[in-house]
Amino acid sequence: MAKRRLLRGGAHRAVTETVGGGTAQLVPDPDRTGSWELLLDGAPQSHVDLADPTRLAFEYQRRLGHIIDLVAPPGRPVTVLHLGGGGLTLARYVAVTRPRSTQQVAEPDGRLTALVRRELPLPDGARIRIREADARAVLGKIPDGWADLVITDVFADARTPAHCTSAEFLDEVRRALRPGGWYAANLADGPPLAHLRAQVATALSRFAEVCLAVEPAVLRGRRFGNGVLCASDAALPAAVLAQRSARDPYPARVLAGRELTDFTGGAAVVTDATAAPSPPPPDGTFG
């Protein structure tokens, strides 16, 4: 049963509930009505602004939002597969910025989805189908050439599962994408960035073009953080993505071409046989 805590005379309420992946908390922003943060076992998962679903508070979500804005002409409906659901922040963003878009979401934690849908209703008219299943299992059932965009944001115990990091996984992504479709992934790593380098090398082995948006402090190995990868067999607007990422509250650099290849440092391509989960965040990462 959910436990609720009233704040500011009942104007806001925090919600704590046991879900499949642990203890989920929906924490309201006391300074912004209708804005919530989802945490799972204390780790931030999503931020949702019900009053303005186009507001992306987390930096990695802002970068994924830039990719959504660039994947097709502004406002044009797109088909999107989200591997990882959480608070459904990016699915909401697509539904509002690109009405009539068709979206599928893979989220294995049905109790988490029920909590989010109950407490944070989806925008009216949103065409979002949520599948209660593993990300790779859902990906395997997507018809060939169905998606304009596949977004991977899959974490279990704050780590990306190994089976969502391999070349074979990316082969399935490419199968599900329409010709020239885009792939985007939220990747987490810290020094010495071995996981991030290997993920870039794996994407370069499967896609004609790849770029990576990452904050300078993470890129220099000074702290644990997120990198957002974008890949396609069509030309990517890396320069435009770089301009937009540079204007974010926490600016990111965008690596592409030779600079990105050099970044891999000769890292080996990840296969199903060699795949491992992404590294766990250091103690204290989430406060």
Order of alpha helices (4+ residues) and beta strands (2+ residues): beta-beta-beta-beta-beta-alpha-beta-alpha-beta-alpha-beta-alpha-beta-alpha-beta-alpha-beta-alpha-beta-alpha-beta-alpha
